[in-house]
Amino acid sequence: MAAGRGLAVFVMLGFFSGQLQAQELYVFTEPASNMPAKSASLKYKGKFLEGYHSQKLEQRHSIDAEFGLSNKLMFHVGSTFSDMYSYPEFQWESVNAYLKYRFLSKDEIHKHFRAAVFMEGSYSRNDMFYDEISFDGDQSGIRTGVIATQLLHKLALSTTLSVSQVLNEQRWDKTTPDPYSYQSFNYSLSAGYLIFPFKYTSFKQTNFNLYLELLGSQALDKKLYYVDLAPAMQFIFNSTIKLNFGYRFQLDGNMHRMAKQSYMVSLETVFLNLLKKRS
C-alpha cells in the first residue's frame, strides 16, 4: 500500500513528471508548461550587480508566491526590495502579478510541445533612470506575450515573444521631451538540458540541469536595443526544492542600463496539493 502511494506521488510531482520536466524550469524565463494543479510554491530571488552610478555592489531581493489554479492556468504575485534606486539605503520598491494560460499541449513519449499566453503587471515606486524596460522592480507597466516550449527527451527548448508598455507617470508628462523609451518588443530563446539523473528511480533523486538563455529587447519608440546571454545551473532536491545560480551579460546593445552584467540566485519550494479541497 505504501509503495502504491509512493508511486502515485512520483507520477504527480511536477518538477519532472509529464506536467513539467525538470529541464523546462528555466532560470530567467517561464516555460509554456505550468506548475502542478492545486499546488503552490514560495520563491526567493536575489539579483546582484555593480551599479552604473554608484560603482558599488547593489542588490535586489524578491519574494513570490505561485499558485497552480488548474492544469492550464497559473498565477503568481510578488514584491521586491532593493537599494538599486536608493543606494546605500535599502527600501521596498514594487509589487507585481503574473497570469499564464496554457492553450495547447501535444504529448508523446519522452517529448511534448506546449504553448501558452501570459500577462503581467507591475507597480513600482521608482522613477525612470534607464532605457531598459523591466518589471522586476524597475518600472510600473504591463507585458503580454506568448510562449512555446518543446521537450525532446533530455533537452527542452523554449521561446517567448512579448510587448511591454511602461505606465510610469513620467510617460504622460508632456512638459519636457520624452528622454526614455516606454514601449518594447522582447524576445528570448532558452535551452535546458538534464545532466543528472541518467535514469529516474525515485522522486528523491537530485536533479542537475544546465541552461543557456538568449534575452533581447528592442524599443518600439526609439532606436535602442540590447541582446544578453545568460548561462545558469540548477539543482532540484527531493523534487520539491529548486536552487538556481545564473549569470547574465550583454552581448550587444546601445541602451543606457543599470548594469551590463549581473548575478542571480534563487530558492524555491513547492507544496503539492495545497489548494485541493479537504474532504
C-alpha positions as CSV (number, residue, x, y, z in Angstrom):
1,M,0.0,0.0,0.0
2,A,2.8,2.4,0.9
3,A,4.6,1.5,-2.3
4,G,1.4,2.3,-4.3
5,R,1.1,5.7,-2.6
6,G,4.8,6.4,-3.3
7,L,4.3,5.6,-7.0
8,A,1.3,7.9,-7.1
9,V,3.3,10.8,-5.6
10,F,6.1,10.1,-8.1
11,V,3.7,10.4,-11.0
12,M,2.2,13.6,-9.7
13,L,5.4,15.5,-9.0
14,G,5.5,18.4,-11.3
15,F,9.2,19.1,-11.4
16,F,10.0,16.1,-13.6
17,S,6.6,14.5,-14.4
18,G,4.5,14.9,-17.5
19,Q,3.2,18.2,-16.1
20,L,6.6,19.9,-16.1
21,Q,10.0,18.4,-16.9
22,A,13.0,19.5,-14.8
23,Q,14.9,20.9,-17.8
24,E,11.9,23.2,-18.5
25,L,12.3,25.1,-15.2
26,Y,14.3,27.9,-16.8
27,V,16.1,30.3,-14.6
28,F,15.5,33.6,-16.4
29,T,12.2,32.9,-18.2
30,E,9.0,31.0,-17.8
31,P,8.1,27.8,-19.9
32,A,4.8,27.3,-21.6
33,S,4.1,24.4,-19.1
34,N,2.5,25.1,-15.7
35,M,3.3,24.1,-12.2
36,P,1.1,21.1,-10.9
37,A,-2.6,21.9,-10.5
38,K,-3.8,22.7,-7.0
39,S,-0.3,23.3,-5.8
40,A,1.6,26.4,-4.6
41,S,5.2,27.5,-4.2
42,L,7.2,30.1,-2.4
43,K,10.2,31.6,-4.2
44,Y,13.1,33.9,-3.1
45,K,15.3,35.5,-5.8
46,G,18.4,37.7,-5.3
47,K,19.9,39.9,-8.1
48,F,23.4,41.4,-7.6
49,L,25.3,43.8,-9.8
50,E,27.8,46.7,-9.8
51,G,25.6,49.9,-10.1
52,Y,26.3,52.2,-13.1
53,H,26.3,55.3,-10.9
54,S,27.4,54.0,-7.5
55,Q,30.1,51.7,-8.8
56,K,29.3,49.6,-5.8
57,L,27.6,46.3,-5.2
58,E,23.8,46.8,-5.5
59,Q,21.2,44.2,-4.8
60,R,17.5,43.3,-5.3
61,H,15.6,40.7,-3.3
62,S,12.1,39.4,-4.2
63,I,9.6,37.0,-2.7
64,D,7.0,35.4,-4.9
65,A,4.0,33.1,-4.2
66,E,2.9,31.0,-7.1
67,F,-0.4,29.0,-7.5
68,G,-1.4,26.3,-9.9
69,L,-5.1,27.1,-10.2
70,S,-5.6,24.3,-12.8
71,N,-3.6,22.2,-15.2
72,K,-3.9,25.1,-17.7
73,L,-3.9,28.2,-15.5
74,M,-1.3,29.5,-13.1
75,F,-0.9,32.8,-11.2
76,H,1.8,34.4,-9.1
77,V,2.3,37.6,-7.1
78,G,5.4,39.0,-5.6
79,S,7.2,42.0,-4.2
80,T,10.8,43.4,-4.4
81,F,13.1,45.2,-2.0
82,S,16.4,46.8,-3.2
83,D,19.0,49.6,-2.9
84,M,19.3,50.0,-6.7
85,Y,17.4,53.3,-6.8
86,S,18.2,54.5,-3.3
87,Y,21.8,53.4,-2.7
88,P,23.0,53.0,0.0
89,E,19.6,52.8,1.6
90,F,17.5,49.7,1.3
91,Q,13.8,50.1,0.6
92,W,10.6,48.4,-0.6
93,E,10.1,49.2,-4.3
94,S,7.5,47.2,-6.1
95,V,4.7,44.7,-6.3
96,N,3.9,42.5,-9.4
97,A,1.4,39.9,-10.6
98,Y,1.6,37.3,-13.4
99,L,-1.1,35.1,-15.1
100,K,-0.4,32.4,-17.6
101,Y,-2.8,30.2,-19.6
102,R,-1.6,27.1,-21.5
103,F,-3.9,26.7,-24.5
104,L,-2.1,23.9,-26.4
105,S,-0.5,20.7,-25.3
106,K,0.7,17.8,-27.6
107,D,2.2,15.0,-25.5
108,E,4.2,12.0,-26.8
109,I,6.6,9.6,-25.1
110,H,9.7,11.5,-24.0
111,K,8.6,14.6,-25.8
112,H,5.9,17.2,-25.9
113,F,5.0,20.6,-27.2
114,R,3.3,23.3,-25.1
115,A,2.1,26.8,-26.0
116,A,0.7,29.5,-23.6
117,V,-0.2,33.2,-23.4
118,F,0.6,35.4,-20.4
119,M,0.1,38.8,-18.9
120,E,2.0,40.5,-16.1
121,G,1.6,43.8,-14.4
122,S,3.8,45.8,-12.0
123,Y,3.6,48.8,-9.8
124,S,7.0,50.4,-8.9
125,R,7.8,53.4,-6.7
126,N,10.9,54.1,-8.7
127,D,11.3,56.9,-11.2
128,M,12.8,56.1,-14.6
129,F,16.6,56.5,-15.0
130,Y,17.4,53.9,-17.6
131,D,16.4,52.9,-21.1
132,E,15.9,49.2,-20.3
133,I,12.3,48.3,-19.6
134,S,11.9,45.8,-16.7
135,F,9.0,44.9,-14.4
136,D,11.2,43.1,-11.9
137,G,11.1,46.3,-9.7
138,D,12.3,49.0,-12.1
139,Q,9.1,50.4,-13.6
140,S,5.3,50.3,-13.5
141,G,3.6,48.7,-16.5
142,I,2.2,45.7,-18.3
143,R,3.6,43.0,-20.5
144,T,1.7,40.5,-22.7
145,G,3.1,37.7,-24.8
146,V,3.2,34.1,-26.0
147,I,5.4,31.2,-25.0
148,A,6.2,28.0,-26.9
149,T,8.1,25.1,-25.4
150,Q,9.4,21.9,-27.0
151,L,10.7,18.9,-24.9
152,L,12.9,16.4,-26.7
153,H,13.9,13.8,-24.2
154,K,16.6,15.5,-22.0
155,L,16.6,18.8,-24.0
156,A,14.0,21.5,-23.6
157,L,13.8,24.5,-26.0
158,S,11.5,27.5,-25.4
159,T,10.9,30.9,-27.0
160,T,9.0,33.9,-25.6
161,L,7.7,36.9,-27.6
162,S,6.2,39.8,-25.7
163,V,5.4,43.5,-25.8
164,S,5.9,45.8,-22.8
165,Q,4.2,49.1,-22.0
166,V,5.6,51.4,-19.3
167,L,2.9,53.2,-17.3
168,N,5.1,55.4,-15.1
169,E,3.8,59.0,-14.6
170,Q,6.8,60.4,-16.5
171,R,5.3,59.0,-19.7
172,W,2.3,61.3,-19.5
173,D,4.3,64.4,-18.6
174,K,4.4,66.4,-21.8
175,T,6.2,69.5,-20.3
176,T,9.5,68.0,-21.4
177,P,10.6,65.9,-24.3
178,D,10.5,62.1,-23.7
179,P,14.0,61.1,-22.6
180,Y,13.1,57.4,-22.2
181,S,11.6,54.6,-24.1
182,Y,8.2,53.5,-23.0
183,Q,7.4,50.5,-25.3
184,S,9.5,47.5,-26.2
185,F,9.4,44.2,-28.1
186,N,11.0,41.4,-26.1
187,Y,12.2,38.0,-27.1
188,S,14.0,35.1,-25.7
189,L,15.3,31.7,-26.7
190,S,16.0,29.2,-23.9
191,A,17.6,25.8,-23.7
192,G,17.7,23.4,-20.8
193,Y,19.5,20.1,-20.6
194,L,19.1,17.4,-17.9
195,I,22.5,16.2,-16.8
196,F,21.5,14.1,-13.8
197,P,20.0,11.6,-13.0
198,F,20.7,9.4,-16.0
199,K,17.6,7.4,-15.1
200,Y,14.7,8.1,-12.7
201,T,14.2,5.6,-10.0
202,S,12.9,7.7,-7.1
203,F,11.4,11.2,-6.6
204,K,14.1,11.8,-4.0
205,Q,16.9,11.8,-6.6
206,T,18.7,15.1,-7.0
207,N,18.3,16.7,-10.5
208,F,21.1,18.8,-12.0
209,N,20.3,20.9,-15.1
210,L,22.2,23.3,-17.2
211,Y,20.7,26.3,-19.1
212,L,21.6,28.8,-21.7
213,E,19.2,31.7,-22.5
214,L,19.4,34.4,-25.1
215,L,17.4,37.5,-23.9
216,G,16.8,40.5,-26.1
217,S,14.7,43.7,-26.2
218,Q,14.0,46.3,-28.9
219,A,12.5,49.6,-28.1
220,L,9.4,50.4,-30.2
221,D,9.6,54.2,-29.9
222,K,13.4,54.7,-30.0
223,K,16.3,53.1,-31.8
224,L,17.5,51.3,-28.7
225,Y,18.2,47.6,-28.1
226,Y,20.1,45.0,-26.2
227,V,21.0,41.3,-26.5
228,D,22.0,39.3,-23.4
229,L,23.3,35.8,-22.8
230,A,22.5,34.0,-19.6
231,P,24.1,30.7,-18.6
232,A,22.8,29.0,-15.4
233,M,22.8,25.9,-13.3
234,Q,20.0,24.3,-11.3
235,F,19.7,21.7,-8.5
236,I,16.4,20.1,-7.6
237,F,16.2,18.3,-4.3
238,N,13.6,15.8,-3.3
239,S,11.6,17.0,-6.3
240,T,10.2,20.0,-4.3
241,I,13.2,22.3,-3.6
242,K,14.8,24.2,-6.5
243,L,18.2,26.1,-6.2
244,N,19.3,28.2,-9.2
245,F,22.5,30.1,-9.9
246,G,22.7,32.4,-13.0
247,Y,25.0,34.9,-14.7
248,R,23.7,37.4,-17.3
249,F,25.8,39.6,-19.5
250,Q,25.3,41.8,-22.5
251,L,26.4,40.7,-26.0
252,D,25.5,43.8,-27.8
253,G,23.3,46.9,-27.4
254,N,23.1,50.7,-27.1
255,M,20.7,51.1,-24.2
256,H,21.7,53.0,-21.0
257,R,21.3,50.2,-18.5
258,M,21.8,49.9,-14.7
259,A,24.4,47.2,-15.5
260,K,25.5,45.1,-18.4
261,Q,26.1,42.1,-16.2
262,S,24.5,40.7,-13.1
263,Y,24.4,37.6,-10.9
264,M,21.3,35.8,-9.7
265,V,20.5,33.2,-7.1
266,S,17.0,31.8,-6.3
267,L,15.5,29.2,-4.0
268,E,12.0,27.8,-4.4
269,T,9.9,25.2,-2.7
270,V,6.7,23.7,-3.9
271,F,3.7,22.5,-1.8
272,L,1.8,19.8,-3.7
273,N,-2.0,19.7,-3.5
274,L,-2.0,22.6,-1.1
275,L,-5.1,24.1,-2.8
276,K,-7.0,20.8,-3.0
277,K,-10.3,20.8,-1.1
278,R,-10.2,18.7,2.0
279,S,-12.9,16.1,2.5
